[in-house]
Amino acid sequence: MSAEGRSSADTWPDRARIAVSLVVNFEEGSEQSPKEGDRYAEPTDEFGVTMKQGVRNVANESAFQYGLKAGAPRILNLLEEHGLKATFTSAALALERAPELTARIVAGGHEFCGHGYRWMHQFKMDEQAEREFIRKAAESIARSTGTRPVGWLSRYMCSPNTRRLLVEQGFTYHMDDYSDDLPWWDAVDGKPILVSPSALDTNDFKFWLNPAFGPEAWLRYLTDSFDQLYEEGATAPRMLSVGLHQRMIGRPGRFRNLQRFVRHMLGHPGVWVATRREIAEWWAQRHPYQAGAARAGRQA
């Protein structure tokens, strides 16, 4: 069946074949450092080194700052050039410490999604600490941006309590899932929350996890992912999640490949580039939650 033959409930706006979600991680300024009272320096870096307890990694701190000074402006210029909206999964403290950049993102009409108060692991927290972590992040993001986030993405992993705590605090979608190419409903204590799957394979974090996985390989893989989902979108809607980091994809040699990908996807008809919130709201309207039907996968 072609896209034209599908019902409006089985497709995206304007009968688009594919929804593309550009997810920009805004973490710089909230990472670990002994200067913040942390025991260790941020272990995630491009240097491939681990510092001893109590020793600052000043070089890595400057690499994070690159994301704010140079990477973010490049990304925002590209989005503005093409009239695209992205979801900024944001550590709240990072927004607090970069008010001018935050204001530019607000002015661009982009979405802010909760990504912790600081960029730190919440799966290690007990229930009350995690509850407070989520509450503090949501309230801070609301102060910094004027809008309380309705979605959440943890750093790497969530806890068994996370989704229940999100429902408790009024979040409507959750991104800590990698099980599908479409949203699906879950329920906690009878209360629904939409699961909006992410994708690790199309994330620019590959540059740091595997230095041999260069920008051209990332572009080829990302383009192949888009092409496959676009092809499948002729008979059923599909969603592509593209994870980006200001300090990673914002580097000049990598950024060129993001530009190429944007040109590639916009060269196809039937592509809906949307924020995660827009995708969640569209899906919920056309595939409303049905009590008893939520499961670990698509709701029939």
Summary of the structure (lengths in Angstrom):
residues: 300
radius of gyration: 19.0
end to end distance: 18.8
largest distance: 62.2
contacts: 985
relative contact order: 0.18
helix: 42%
strand: 14%
